Amino acid sequence: MRTATRHPMVTVQRSVVLFGILLALGNLPGAASDAETFGELLRRADAAFSERYVEERMLEAIDLFEIALDRVDPEALGDQAFILNRLAQLCYEATTFSPGNTKEDWTLFERGREYGLRSLRLDPGFAREESEGFVEALSHVDDIAALLWTADNWGGLSGMNPIEGMLNLGKVRALYERGLALDETYWGASPHNALGAMLVVTPAALGGDPDAGIAHLERAVELAPDYLINRVVRAQYLGFDYDLFGRISGVRDAAFLESELNAVLAEPIGSWSFWNREAIKEAEALLERLEELRS
């Protein structure tokens, strides 16, 4: 729920041929040998993860972490949670290599949500009470990675299916709010960014609150200005007008859009190697959209 392409406002054309073929065949790169230790496998998976801004390395990371999930000691709950959370994150991030709203995106969001839910269910309190009340059961969870990436994938599904969105809006919001309560600075202040974007695009009748949403987006930039996607999303929602379906309908502040998005393009990639590259792509796409609306 945190980038421009997670909402139906603007998409960026990206290569999907390799991904589609590999997903269809169930044959992703990065096969592990039986002789490789679990620790060696995780180190290789982490190396691919660190370079996941390259599509082939993203796919390799998914493959290696899925192999690791098959091999992990069932009693090692910490290792299980780490692997499941990585897979939930990678499934969400892998959708940035598509043009948006594809069947492959839906599959990835579903897989990512299920990995995230499996991680949440490692908490015995949540697992015990989930069926009685999902939102209430979240009070037991203190794994913020599981909360964030489950919510992001679920939000991705909701963005592709309005009925899914209406039915599960409360659950997605509760996941973000629980994460925010645990650590507002996690992953570049993503809980603020994600919840803020959600509140801005959600109709008031369903609990949306644009003013509160903008406040969360401002807080995300305040806490992590070097996480450039925070600045892009803030510019997006302050600079454009939107219709009832969350689509860009006009320009509210062209000067701010140009200033902030061009400033993002001038920033170094820094330590957020994947998401800052994504922020630059989004900034370029939004500037193109601005020009289209002007013409």
C-alpha positions as CSV (number, residue, x, y, z in Angstrom):
1,M,0.0,0.0,0.0
2,R,3.0,2.3,0.0
3,T,3.9,3.1,-3.6
4,A,2.2,4.8,-6.5
5,T,1.8,1.5,-8.3
6,R,0.1,-0.2,-5.3
7,H,-2.9,2.0,-6.1
8,P,-4.6,2.2,-9.6
9,M,-3.2,5.7,-10.3
10,V,-0.1,5.2,-12.4
11,T,1.8,2.2,-13.7
12,V,5.3,1.8,-15.0
13,Q,6.0,-0.7,-17.8
14,R,8.5,-3.3,-16.7
15,S,9.8,-6.5,-18.1
16,V,7.6,-9.5,-17.1
17,V,8.5,-12.1,-19.7
18,L,11.1,-13.9,-17.6
19,F,9.0,-13.8,-14.5
20,G,5.9,-15.1,-16.2
21,I,7.7,-18.0,-17.7
22,L,9.4,-19.0,-14.5
23,L,6.3,-18.6,-12.5
24,A,4.3,-20.7,-14.9
25,L,6.9,-23.5,-14.9
26,G,7.5,-23.3,-11.2
27,N,11.2,-23.3,-12.0
28,L,12.9,-20.3,-10.4
29,P,16.7,-19.8,-10.4
30,G,18.9,-20.6,-7.5
31,A,18.7,-24.3,-6.9
32,A,20.4,-25.6,-3.8
33,S,22.4,-28.8,-3.5
34,D,21.8,-31.4,-0.9
35,A,25.3,-30.9,0.3
36,E,24.7,-27.2,1.1
37,T,24.2,-26.5,4.8
38,F,21.2,-24.6,6.1
39,G,23.4,-21.7,7.1
40,E,25.1,-21.6,3.6
41,L,21.6,-21.6,2.0
42,L,20.5,-18.7,4.1
43,R,23.6,-16.7,3.3
44,R,23.1,-17.2,-0.4
45,A,19.4,-16.2,0.0
46,D,20.4,-13.1,1.9
47,A,23.0,-12.2,-0.8
48,A,20.3,-12.4,-3.5
49,F,17.9,-10.4,-1.3
50,S,20.4,-7.6,-1.1
51,E,20.5,-7.3,-4.9
52,R,16.7,-7.9,-5.5
53,Y,16.4,-4.7,-7.5
54,V,17.7,-6.9,-10.3
55,E,14.7,-9.1,-11.4
56,E,16.7,-12.3,-11.7
57,R,18.1,-11.9,-8.2
58,M,14.6,-11.2,-6.8
59,L,13.4,-14.5,-8.3
60,E,16.5,-16.3,-7.0
61,A,15.9,-14.9,-3.5
62,I,12.3,-16.2,-3.5
63,D,13.4,-19.6,-4.7
64,L,16.2,-19.9,-2.1
65,F,14.0,-18.8,0.8
66,E,11.3,-21.3,-0.2
67,I,13.9,-24.0,-0.2
68,A,15.1,-22.8,3.2
69,L,11.5,-23.0,4.4
70,D,11.3,-26.6,3.4
71,R,14.5,-27.4,5.3
72,V,14.1,-25.3,8.5
73,D,13.9,-27.1,11.8
74,P,10.2,-27.0,12.8
75,E,11.2,-26.3,16.4
76,A,13.2,-23.2,15.3
77,L,10.4,-20.7,15.4
78,G,12.7,-17.7,15.0
79,D,14.2,-19.1,11.8
80,Q,10.7,-20.0,10.5
81,A,9.4,-16.5,11.2
82,F,12.5,-14.9,9.6
83,I,12.0,-17.0,6.4
84,L,8.3,-16.5,6.2
85,N,8.6,-12.8,6.7
86,R,11.3,-12.5,4.0
87,L,9.0,-14.5,1.6
88,A,6.0,-12.3,2.3
89,Q,8.2,-9.2,1.7
90,L,9.7,-10.6,-1.5
91,C,6.3,-11.6,-3.0
92,Y,5.0,-8.1,-2.4
93,E,8.1,-6.5,-3.9
94,A,8.3,-8.8,-6.9
95,T,5.0,-7.2,-8.2
96,T,7.0,-4.0,-9.0
97,F,8.5,-5.8,-12.0
98,S,5.0,-6.1,-13.6
99,P,3.0,-3.4,-15.4
100,G,0.4,-3.8,-12.6
101,N,-2.9,-5.5,-12.0
102,T,-1.9,-8.8,-13.7
103,K,-2.8,-12.4,-12.8
104,E,0.8,-12.9,-11.7
105,D,0.5,-9.9,-9.3
106,W,-2.6,-11.6,-7.8
107,T,-0.8,-14.8,-7.3
108,L,2.2,-13.1,-5.7
109,F,0.0,-11.1,-3.3
110,E,-1.9,-14.2,-2.3
111,R,1.3,-16.1,-1.7
112,G,2.7,-13.2,0.2
113,R,-0.4,-12.9,2.4
114,E,-0.3,-16.6,3.2
115,Y,3.3,-16.5,4.1
116,G,2.6,-13.5,6.4
117,L,-0.4,-15.2,8.0
118,R,1.7,-18.3,8.6
119,S,4.3,-16.2,10.4
120,L,1.6,-14.5,12.5
121,R,0.2,-17.9,13.5
122,L,3.6,-18.8,15.0
123,D,2.4,-16.7,17.9
124,P,0.3,-19.1,20.1
125,G,-2.0,-16.3,21.3
126,F,-2.8,-15.2,17.8
127,A,-3.2,-18.7,16.6
128,R,-5.6,-19.5,19.5
129,E,-7.8,-16.4,19.1
130,E,-7.7,-15.7,15.3
131,S,-10.9,-17.5,14.5
132,E,-12.8,-15.7,17.3
133,G,-11.6,-12.2,16.3
134,F,-8.8,-11.4,13.9
135,V,-8.3,-7.8,15.0
136,E,-8.4,-8.6,18.7
137,A,-6.0,-11.5,18.2
138,L,-3.4,-9.1,16.8
139,S,-2.8,-7.8,20.3
140,H,-0.7,-10.9,20.9
141,V,1.6,-10.3,18.0
142,D,4.9,-8.4,18.4
143,D,6.5,-9.4,15.1
144,I,6.3,-6.2,13.1
145,A,7.7,-7.7,9.9
146,A,4.9,-10.2,9.8
147,L,2.4,-7.5,10.4
148,L,3.7,-5.1,7.8
149,W,4.2,-7.5,4.9
150,T,0.9,-9.4,5.6
151,A,-0.9,-6.0,5.4
152,D,0.9,-4.9,2.3
153,N,0.1,-8.1,0.4
154,W,-3.5,-8.0,1.6
155,G,-3.7,-4.4,0.6
156,G,-2.4,-5.3,-2.8
157,L,-5.2,-7.9,-3.2
158,S,-7.8,-5.3,-2.0
159,G,-6.6,-2.8,-4.6
160,M,-7.2,-5.4,-7.3
161,N,-10.6,-6.5,-6.0
162,P,-12.9,-3.9,-4.5
163,I,-15.0,-6.5,-2.8
164,E,-11.9,-8.0,-1.2
165,G,-11.0,-4.5,-0.1
166,M,-14.4,-3.8,1.5
167,L,-14.5,-7.1,3.3
168,N,-11.0,-7.0,4.7
169,L,-10.4,-3.3,5.1
170,G,-10.6,-3.5,8.9
171,K,-8.1,-6.3,9.1
172,V,-5.6,-4.6,6.9
173,R,-5.9,-1.4,8.9
174,A,-5.5,-3.2,12.1
175,L,-2.3,-4.9,10.9
176,Y,-0.8,-1.5,10.1
177,E,-2.0,0.0,13.4
178,R,-0.6,-2.8,15.4
179,G,2.7,-2.4,13.6
180,L,2.7,1.3,14.3
181,A,2.1,0.8,18.0
182,L,5.1,-1.6,18.1
183,D,7.6,0.6,16.2
184,E,6.8,3.6,14.1
185,T,10.3,3.7,12.7
186,Y,10.3,0.1,11.2
187,W,11.5,-0.3,7.7
188,G,11.9,3.4,7.0
189,A,8.7,4.4,9.0
190,S,6.7,2.1,6.7
191,P,3.8,1.8,9.2
192,H,3.2,5.5,8.9
193,N,3.6,5.6,5.1
194,A,1.3,2.5,4.6
195,L,-1.5,3.6,7.0
196,G,-1.3,7.2,5.7
197,A,-1.8,6.1,2.1
198,M,-4.6,3.8,3.1
199,L,-6.5,6.6,5.0
200,V,-6.1,9.0,2.1
201,V,-7.6,6.7,-0.5
202,T,-10.3,5.1,1.6
203,P,-13.7,6.7,1.3
204,A,-14.9,8.4,4.5
205,A,-17.9,6.1,4.8
206,L,-15.4,3.2,5.1
207,G,-13.2,4.9,7.7
208,G,-11.0,7.0,5.5
209,D,-9.6,10.2,6.9
210,P,-7.4,12.3,4.5
211,D,-6.2,14.7,7.1
212,A,-5.1,11.9,9.4
213,G,-3.6,10.1,6.4
214,I,-1.5,13.1,5.4
215,A,-0.3,13.5,9.0
216,H,1.0,9.9,8.8
217,L,2.7,10.6,5.5
218,E,4.4,13.7,6.9
219,R,5.5,11.7,10.0
220,A,7.0,9.1,7.7
221,V,9.1,11.7,5.9
222,E,10.1,13.3,9.2
223,L,11.3,9.9,10.6
224,A,13.0,8.6,7.5
225,P,13.6,11.2,4.8
226,D,16.3,9.0,3.2
227,Y,13.7,6.3,2.5
228,L,12.7,8.1,-0.7
229,I,9.4,6.3,-1.2
230,N,8.1,8.3,1.8
231,R,8.7,11.5,-0.1
232,V,7.2,10.2,-3.3
233,V,4.0,9.0,-1.7
234,R,3.6,12.3,0.3
235,A,4.1,14.3,-2.9
236,Q,1.6,12.1,-4.7
237,Y,-1.2,12.6,-2.3
238,L,-0.5,16.3,-1.6
239,G,0.0,17.2,-5.2
240,F,-2.8,15.4,-7.1
241,D,-6.5,15.2,-6.7
242,Y,-8.3,11.9,-6.7
243,D,-11.7,10.6,-7.6
244,L,-13.9,8.3,-5.5
245,F,-12.1,5.2,-6.9
246,G,-8.7,6.5,-5.8
247,R,-7.6,7.4,-9.3
248,I,-5.7,10.7,-10.2
249,S,-8.3,13.1,-11.5
250,G,-6.4,16.4,-11.5
251,V,-3.5,18.5,-10.2
252,R,-3.7,20.2,-6.8
253,D,-0.2,21.6,-6.5
254,A,2.0,21.3,-9.5
255,A,4.8,23.3,-8.1
256,F,5.2,21.1,-5.1
257,L,5.0,17.9,-7.2
258,E,7.8,19.2,-9.5
259,S,10.0,20.4,-6.7
260,E,9.7,17.3,-4.5
261,L,9.8,14.7,-7.2
262,N,12.8,16.3,-8.9
263,A,14.5,16.5,-5.6
264,V,14.0,12.8,-5.1
265,L,15.5,12.2,-8.6
266,A,18.6,14.1,-7.4
267,E,19.1,12.0,-4.3
268,P,21.6,9.1,-4.1
269,I,20.3,5.5,-3.8
270,G,21.9,5.2,-0.3
271,S,21.3,2.2,1.9
272,W,17.7,1.5,0.8
273,S,18.9,-0.2,-2.4
274,F,15.6,-1.7,-3.5
275,W,13.0,0.9,-2.4
276,N,15.0,4.0,-3.3
277,R,15.3,2.7,-6.9
278,E,11.6,2.0,-6.9
279,A,11.0,5.6,-5.6
280,I,13.0,7.0,-8.5
281,K,10.9,5.0,-11.0
282,E,7.7,6.2,-9.3
283,A,8.9,9.8,-9.2
284,E,9.6,9.6,-13.0
285,A,6.2,8.1,-13.6
286,L,4.4,10.7,-11.6
287,L,6.2,13.6,-13.4
288,E,5.1,12.1,-16.7
289,R,1.5,11.9,-15.4
290,L,1.7,15.5,-14.4
291,E,2.8,16.5,-17.9
292,E,-0.1,14.5,-19.4
293,L,-2.6,16.3,-17.2
294,R,-1.2,19.6,-18.2
295,S,-1.4,18.9,-22.0
